[in-house]
Amino acid sequence: MGSMLDYLEWRGDIALSYSVFNDVDSLILSSLSYVDFDGILPGPGQGEMSLGEAASAFFAAHTEEELAESRTLIAYAPYILKKVVGTVRFGDMRLRNYVNIVKEEENLQFSALEMVTDDGVSFVSYRGTDDTIVGWKEDFLISCETVLSEKYALDYLNLIHRDTTMPIRIGGHSKGGHIAIYAAATADRQVQDRIETVWSHDGPGFKREFLENEGLMRIVPRIRKFIPDTSVIGMLLEHPTEPHIIVSNAKGVMQHAPLSWEIVGTAFVPAPGLSDAGKVFDETFRNWIYSADEGERKAFIDDFFAVLEAPGYLTLTDYQNGGLKSIAASYVRIRKLDEATQERIRQLFRIFGDEVAEQLKESWAKVSLWDVFQNFRLRDLRERPEEIEDSEGGQEALPGEAASEEASPEEGAAAGASEASGAVRTSDAE
């Protein structure tokens, strides 16, 4: 078994004329939409560029050191680009119609590009959730409103293909998969009729009422959807077609990263079904979705992402790099929420607590993310009290404050983990 990079090594020298375009190929081209081609690729109606030219310009603008520093779920994309450019299979592609729009005040993140493969087919690649917090928020807002990226995806597809006659393939990962299906389902009929296949790679579903859309029903036989066995984003809402569940070598929410998906030959490795964590998330989220009205869902999503935005960062990478400042600011923001909202956030964090804990110290093995927030205790936080001031100007007391001031950070973390574990056991006992 291997990854997309291995697949390109194994089969990159096999032309599309010899081995037809497949599901793995669609994930590779969907992943290229994550590459930051700003200032490199031409926009709609402004011409085209060879893949080699685009790659050369990108790597001239970004050093290996800069790319290696990225720790996001989409950091793999430039490495796919570097691998693809030297292949027979995709090396001669022409790239065009690149757009990238982010409007934080409107919760909008939209990007797409078109690639013409040497079999004469247009592949429209929609970027999914990138590293921006606003992008992740938009994924969840799909559960309660029509998001702007859906409209942009439709307008984009109609714009670039209204005056063409070529066959079309469409794909995307994460939110990109969702808007790929939406655009295909609602496109002008003369555009829709030329669509061969639409791929959604771990993309969110749709509200139930959209499943009755006439255009969607026409496109359903041409939809291919793939999700890892512990899918989060890909299990949101309802699906117009049964997803193919596949194997990932990652844990928990990190399975959303396409580079973790296992491949043999020209296909993804099928999984026997959803993992236990995947089943629990699906059941928990569905129960909440269908027990709350759209206003309540919107309010919860706003509160949840206010927790992530509390430190003032725009991206998840910056949030992660913020370390103790991020945790302290989120901790304070959570404490300001009403008890019902705190409990919903607690449920979501607990679902994947074990998977995340595996990345922490072994002594934290039974600690959920919620309990880390509730019981986080390190000397550094006590030494920076200005970061945890409440809105009245007072100062929140940190759990474990009575512990010895001479304890090392490692001892402090272990003590906090012990307290948290106790809280878990107490909660479970109740």
C-alpha positions as CSV (number, residue, x, y, z in Angstrom):
1,M,0.0,0.0,0.0
2,G,1.1,3.6,-0.6
3,S,0.0,7.2,-0.8
4,M,-0.6,9.6,-3.7
5,L,3.1,10.2,-3.9
6,D,3.8,6.5,-4.2
7,Y,1.1,6.2,-6.9
8,L,2.8,8.9,-9.0
9,E,6.1,7.1,-8.6
10,W,4.5,3.8,-9.6
11,R,2.2,5.0,-12.4
12,G,3.3,8.5,-13.4
13,D,4.9,7.1,-16.6
14,I,1.6,5.6,-17.8
15,A,-0.2,7.9,-20.1
16,L,-4.0,8.5,-19.9
17,S,-4.3,7.0,-23.4
18,Y,-3.1,3.7,-22.0
19,S,-4.7,3.6,-18.5
20,V,-7.9,5.7,-18.2
21,F,-8.4,8.5,-15.6
22,N,-9.4,7.0,-12.2
23,D,-10.5,7.9,-8.7
24,V,-6.9,8.4,-7.5
25,D,-6.1,10.7,-10.4
26,S,-9.1,12.8,-9.3
27,L,-7.7,13.2,-5.8
28,I,-4.4,14.2,-7.2
29,L,-5.9,17.0,-9.4
30,S,-8.2,18.0,-6.6
31,S,-5.2,18.4,-4.3
32,L,-3.5,20.8,-6.8
33,S,-6.2,23.4,-6.0
34,Y,-4.5,23.8,-2.6
35,V,-1.3,25.2,-4.2
36,D,-1.0,28.9,-3.7
37,F,-0.8,30.1,-7.4
38,D,-1.6,33.7,-6.5
39,G,0.3,36.0,-8.9
40,I,1.3,33.0,-11.1
41,L,-1.7,31.5,-12.9
42,P,-3.9,33.5,-15.2
43,G,-7.5,34.3,-14.2
44,P,-10.7,33.6,-16.2
45,G,-10.3,34.6,-19.8
46,Q,-6.6,35.6,-19.4
47,G,-5.0,32.7,-21.2
48,E,-3.3,29.6,-19.9
49,M,0.0,28.2,-18.7
50,S,1.8,24.9,-18.8
51,L,2.1,22.8,-15.6
52,G,5.8,23.1,-15.9
53,E,5.8,26.9,-16.2
54,A,3.4,27.2,-13.2
55,A,5.5,24.8,-11.1
56,S,8.8,26.6,-11.9
57,A,7.2,30.0,-10.9
58,F,5.8,28.5,-7.7
59,F,9.0,27.0,-6.5
60,A,11.0,30.1,-7.4
61,A,8.7,32.1,-5.1
62,H,8.7,29.5,-2.2
63,T,11.8,28.0,-0.7
64,E,12.0,24.4,0.5
65,E,12.5,25.7,4.1
66,E,9.4,27.8,3.9
67,L,7.3,24.8,2.6
68,A,8.8,22.5,5.2
69,E,7.6,24.8,8.0
70,S,3.9,24.4,7.2
71,R,2.1,22.0,9.5
72,T,-1.3,22.2,8.0
73,L,-3.5,19.5,6.5
74,I,-2.9,20.9,3.1
75,A,0.9,21.3,3.4
76,Y,1.4,18.2,1.1
77,A,0.0,20.0,-2.0
78,P,3.3,21.5,-3.2
79,Y,4.9,18.1,-3.0
80,I,2.2,16.7,-5.2
81,L,2.9,19.5,-7.6
82,K,6.6,18.7,-7.7
83,K,5.9,15.0,-8.3
84,V,3.2,15.6,-10.9
85,V,5.2,17.9,-13.1
86,G,7.7,15.2,-14.0
87,T,5.1,12.6,-15.0
88,V,4.0,11.4,-18.4
89,R,0.5,11.1,-17.1
90,F,0.0,14.7,-16.2
91,G,3.2,16.6,-17.1
92,D,1.7,18.2,-20.2
93,M,-1.5,19.6,-18.6
94,R,-2.5,23.2,-19.3
95,L,-3.7,25.3,-16.4
96,R,-6.1,28.3,-16.6
97,N,-9.0,30.1,-15.0
98,Y,-7.5,30.4,-11.5
99,V,-9.4,32.3,-8.9
100,N,-8.8,32.8,-5.1
101,I,-11.2,34.9,-3.0
102,V,-11.2,35.2,0.8
103,K,-13.7,37.6,2.5
104,E,-13.6,37.1,6.2
105,E,-16.4,39.5,6.9
106,E,-18.7,37.3,4.7
107,N,-17.4,33.9,5.9
108,L,-16.2,33.3,2.3
109,Q,-13.2,31.3,1.1
110,F,-13.4,30.2,-2.6
111,S,-10.7,29.1,-4.9
112,A,-10.7,27.0,-8.1
113,L,-8.7,26.3,-11.2
114,E,-9.1,24.4,-14.5
115,M,-6.7,21.8,-15.8
116,V,-6.9,20.3,-19.3
117,T,-5.4,16.8,-19.4
118,D,-3.9,15.3,-22.5
119,D,-7.0,13.2,-23.2
120,G,-8.8,16.5,-24.0
121,V,-10.9,16.7,-20.9
122,S,-11.3,19.7,-18.6
123,F,-10.8,19.0,-14.9
124,V,-12.4,21.7,-12.7
125,S,-10.7,21.5,-9.3
126,Y,-12.4,23.3,-6.3
127,R,-10.2,24.1,-3.3
128,G,-11.6,22.7,0.0
129,T,-11.1,23.9,3.5
130,D,-7.7,25.5,3.7
131,D,-5.9,26.6,6.8
132,T,-8.1,29.6,7.4
133,I,-10.5,29.5,10.4
134,V,-13.1,31.1,8.2
135,G,-12.8,28.2,5.8
136,W,-13.5,25.6,8.5
137,K,-16.4,27.7,9.8
138,E,-17.9,27.7,6.3
139,D,-17.9,23.9,6.3
140,F,-20.1,23.8,9.4
141,L,-22.3,26.7,8.3
142,I,-23.4,24.4,5.4
143,S,-25.7,22.7,8.0
144,C,-27.8,25.9,8.5
145,E,-27.6,28.1,5.5
146,T,-26.6,28.4,1.8
147,V,-22.9,29.3,1.8
148,L,-21.5,31.9,-0.6
149,S,-18.9,29.4,-2.0
150,E,-21.8,27.3,-3.4
151,K,-22.9,30.3,-5.5
152,Y,-19.4,31.2,-6.5
153,A,-18.7,27.5,-7.6
154,L,-21.8,27.5,-9.8
155,D,-21.0,30.9,-11.4
156,Y,-17.4,29.8,-12.0
157,L,-18.4,26.5,-13.7
158,N,-21.0,28.2,-16.0
159,L,-18.6,31.1,-16.8
160,I,-15.6,28.9,-17.9
161,H,-17.7,26.3,-19.8
162,R,-20.7,28.2,-21.2
163,D,-18.9,28.7,-24.5
164,T,-17.0,25.4,-24.7
165,T,-17.9,22.0,-26.0
166,M,-15.3,19.8,-24.3
167,P,-16.1,17.0,-21.8
168,I,-15.8,17.9,-18.1
169,R,-14.6,16.3,-14.9
170,I,-15.1,18.0,-11.6
171,G,-13.6,17.3,-8.2
172,G,-12.6,18.6,-4.8
173,H,-11.5,17.6,-1.3
174,S,-13.4,18.7,1.8
175,K,-15.6,21.7,1.1
176,G,-14.3,21.5,-2.4
177,G,-16.1,18.2,-2.9
178,H,-19.3,19.7,-1.6
179,I,-19.3,22.6,-3.9
180,A,-18.2,20.4,-6.8
181,I,-21.4,18.4,-6.4
182,Y,-23.5,21.6,-5.9
183,A,-22.1,23.2,-9.0
184,A,-22.6,20.1,-11.1
185,A,-26.2,19.7,-9.9
186,T,-27.2,23.3,-10.6
187,A,-25.2,24.1,-13.7
188,D,-26.7,25.2,-16.9
189,R,-28.1,22.2,-18.7
190,Q,-25.8,22.4,-21.7
191,V,-22.8,22.4,-19.2
192,Q,-24.2,19.7,-17.0
193,D,-24.8,17.3,-19.9
194,R,-21.1,17.3,-20.6
195,I,-20.0,16.4,-17.1
196,E,-18.6,12.9,-17.1
197,T,-17.9,12.4,-13.3
198,V,-18.0,14.4,-10.1
199,W,-15.7,13.5,-7.2
200,S,-16.2,14.5,-3.6
201,H,-13.2,13.5,-1.4
202,D,-14.4,13.7,2.2
203,G,-16.7,16.6,1.4
204,P,-19.8,17.6,3.5
205,G,-23.2,16.5,2.4
206,F,-26.4,18.6,2.0
207,K,-29.5,19.5,3.8
208,R,-32.3,17.0,3.2
209,E,-34.4,19.3,1.1
210,F,-31.6,19.7,-1.5
211,L,-31.6,15.9,-2.2
212,E,-34.9,16.5,-4.1
213,N,-33.2,19.0,-6.5
214,E,-34.0,17.9,-10.1
215,G,-30.5,18.7,-11.3
216,L,-28.9,16.8,-8.5
217,M,-31.0,13.7,-9.3
218,R,-29.7,13.9,-12.9
219,I,-26.1,14.0,-11.8
220,V,-26.3,11.4,-9.0
221,P,-25.2,8.5,-11.2
222,R,-22.1,10.4,-12.1
223,I,-21.1,11.2,-8.4
224,R,-18.2,9.4,-6.7
225,K,-17.7,10.1,-3.0
226,F,-14.9,8.8,-0.8
227,I,-14.5,9.1,3.0
228,P,-12.0,7.7,5.5
229,D,-13.3,5.4,8.2
230,T,-13.2,8.1,10.9
231,S,-14.6,10.9,8.8
232,V,-15.8,14.2,10.4
233,I,-16.3,16.7,7.6
234,G,-17.4,14.0,5.1
235,M,-20.1,12.7,7.4
236,L,-21.8,16.1,7.9
237,L,-25.5,16.1,6.7
238,E,-27.0,13.9,4.0
239,H,-25.4,12.3,1.0
240,P,-27.0,12.0,-2.5
241,T,-25.1,8.7,-3.0
242,E,-23.6,6.1,-0.7
243,P,-20.0,7.0,0.1
244,H,-17.1,4.6,-0.4
245,I,-15.4,4.1,2.9
246,I,-11.6,3.8,2.6
247,V,-8.5,3.1,4.8
248,S,-6.3,5.9,6.2
249,N,-3.1,5.4,8.0
250,A,-3.8,8.4,10.3
251,K,-5.7,8.7,13.5
252,G,-9.0,10.5,14.2
253,V,-9.6,13.9,12.6
254,M,-6.2,13.7,10.9
255,Q,-7.7,11.2,8.5
256,H,-9.1,14.2,6.7
257,A,-5.6,14.6,5.2
258,P,-5.6,13.0,1.7
259,L,-2.0,12.0,1.9
260,S,-2.9,9.5,4.6
261,W,-5.3,7.6,2.3
262,E,-4.0,4.2,1.4
263,I,-3.8,3.2,-2.3
264,V,-3.1,-0.1,-4.1
265,G,-2.7,-0.1,-7.8
266,T,-5.2,2.4,-9.3
267,A,-7.7,2.4,-6.3
268,F,-8.1,3.4,-2.7
269,V,-8.0,0.6,-0.2
270,P,-11.6,-0.1,1.0
271,A,-12.4,-0.2,4.7
272,P,-15.0,-2.6,6.2
273,G,-17.0,0.4,7.5
274,L,-16.9,3.4,9.8
275,S,-14.7,3.2,12.9
276,D,-16.3,3.3,16.3
277,A,-15.3,7.0,16.6
278,G,-16.7,7.7,13.2
279,K,-20.0,6.1,14.2
280,V,-20.2,8.0,17.4
281,F,-19.5,11.3,15.7
282,D,-22.1,10.6,13.0
283,E,-24.8,9.7,15.6
284,T,-23.9,12.6,17.9
285,F,-23.8,15.3,15.2
286,R,-27.0,14.0,13.5
287,N,-28.9,14.0,16.8
288,W,-27.9,17.6,17.4
289,I,-28.5,18.7,13.8
290,Y,-32.0,17.4,13.7
291,S,-33.0,18.4,17.3
292,A,-32.0,22.1,16.7
293,D,-33.5,24.6,14.4
294,E,-31.3,26.6,12.0
295,G,-31.1,29.6,14.3
296,E,-29.8,27.4,17.2
297,R,-27.3,25.6,14.9
298,K,-26.0,29.0,13.6
299,A,-25.6,30.3,17.2
300,F,-23.7,27.2,18.3
301,I,-21.3,27.4,15.2
302,D,-20.7,31.1,15.9
303,D,-19.9,30.3,19.6
304,F,-17.7,27.3,18.6
305,F,-15.6,29.3,16.2
306,A,-15.4,32.3,18.5
307,V,-13.5,29.9,20.8
308,L,-11.0,29.3,17.9
309,E,-10.8,33.0,17.0
310,A,-10.4,34.1,20.6
311,P,-6.5,34.5,20.4
312,G,-7.0,36.8,17.3
313,Y,-5.4,34.4,14.7
314,L,-6.7,34.0,11.2
315,T,-5.4,30.5,10.5
316,L,-5.3,27.2,12.4
317,T,-1.5,27.0,11.9
318,D,-1.2,30.4,13.7
319,Y,-3.5,29.1,16.4
320,Q,-1.4,26.0,16.9
321,N,1.8,28.0,16.9
322,G,0.3,30.4,19.5
323,G,0.7,27.6,22.1
324,L,-0.2,28.7,25.6
325,K,-1.7,32.0,24.4
326,S,-4.1,30.2,22.2
327,I,-5.1,27.7,24.9
328,A,-5.5,30.5,27.5
329,A,-7.7,32.7,25.3
330,S,-9.9,29.7,24.2
331,Y,-10.2,28.6,27.8
332,V,-11.5,32.0,28.9
333,R,-13.9,32.2,25.9
334,I,-15.3,28.7,26.6
335,R,-16.0,29.7,30.2
336,K,-18.1,32.6,29.1
337,L,-20.6,30.4,27.2
338,D,-23.8,29.1,28.6
339,E,-23.8,25.6,30.1
340,A,-25.8,24.0,27.2
341,T,-23.3,25.3,24.6
342,Q,-20.3,24.2,26.8
343,E,-21.8,20.7,27.0
344,R,-22.2,20.5,23.2
345,I,-18.6,21.5,22.7
346,R,-17.6,19.1,25.4
347,Q,-19.3,16.2,23.5
348,L,-17.6,17.0,20.2
349,F,-14.2,17.3,21.9
350,R,-14.6,14.1,23.8
351,I,-15.4,12.0,20.8
352,F,-11.8,12.3,19.5
353,G,-10.1,12.7,22.8
354,D,-8.4,9.3,22.7
355,E,-7.0,9.8,19.2
356,V,-5.6,13.2,20.0
357,A,-4.3,12.0,23.4
358,E,-2.1,9.5,21.5
359,Q,-0.1,12.5,20.2
360,L,0.4,13.7,23.7
361,K,2.4,12.2,26.6
362,E,1.4,8.6,27.5
363,S,0.4,9.9,30.9
364,W,-2.4,11.9,29.2
365,A,-3.9,8.9,27.5
366,K,-7.4,9.2,29.0
367,V,-7.7,13.0,28.9
368,S,-10.2,14.5,26.5
369,L,-9.5,17.9,24.9
370,W,-12.3,19.4,27.0
371,D,-10.6,18.3,30.2
372,V,-7.2,19.7,29.0
373,F,-9.0,23.0,28.6
374,Q,-10.7,22.7,32.0
375,N,-7.6,21.5,33.9
376,F,-4.7,22.9,31.9
377,R,-2.0,23.8,34.4
378,L,1.5,24.9,33.5
379,R,3.8,27.4,35.2
380,D,4.0,29.5,32.0
381,L,0.3,30.3,32.3
382,R,0.6,31.4,35.9
383,E,3.6,33.6,34.9
384,R,1.4,35.3,32.2
385,P,-1.8,36.2,34.0
386,E,-2.6,39.0,31.6
387,E,-3.6,36.3,29.0
388,I,-6.4,34.9,31.1
389,E,-8.1,38.0,32.4
390,D,-11.9,37.8,32.3
391,S,-14.1,40.6,30.9
392,E,-14.6,42.2,34.3
393,G,-10.8,42.7,34.6
394,G,-10.5,40.0,37.1
395,Q,-8.3,36.9,36.8
396,E,-9.4,33.3,36.3
397,A,-8.0,30.8,38.8
398,L,-6.2,28.0,37.0
399,P,-7.1,24.4,38.0
400,G,-4.3,22.9,40.1
401,E,-3.1,26.3,41.4
402,A,-2.4,24.8,44.8
403,A,0.3,22.5,43.4
404,S,3.9,23.2,44.3
405,E,5.4,26.3,42.5
406,E,8.7,24.3,42.3
407,A,7.2,21.6,40.1
408,S,8.7,21.4,36.6
409,P,6.6,22.0,33.5
410,E,6.6,18.2,32.9
411,E,5.5,17.5,36.5
412,G,2.9,20.2,36.2
413,A,1.5,18.7,33.0
414,A,1.3,15.3,34.7
415,A,-0.5,16.8,37.6
416,G,-2.9,18.5,35.4
417,A,-3.5,15.3,33.5
418,S,-4.1,13.4,36.7
419,E,-6.7,16.0,37.8
420,A,-8.3,15.8,34.4
421,S,-8.4,12.0,34.5
422,G,-10.1,12.2,37.8
423,A,-12.6,14.6,36.3
424,V,-13.3,12.1,33.5
425,R,-13.8,9.3,36.0
426,T,-16.1,11.4,38.1
427,S,-18.1,12.5,35.1
428,D,-18.4,9.0,33.9
429,A,-19.5,7.8,37.3
430,E,-22.2,10.4,37.4
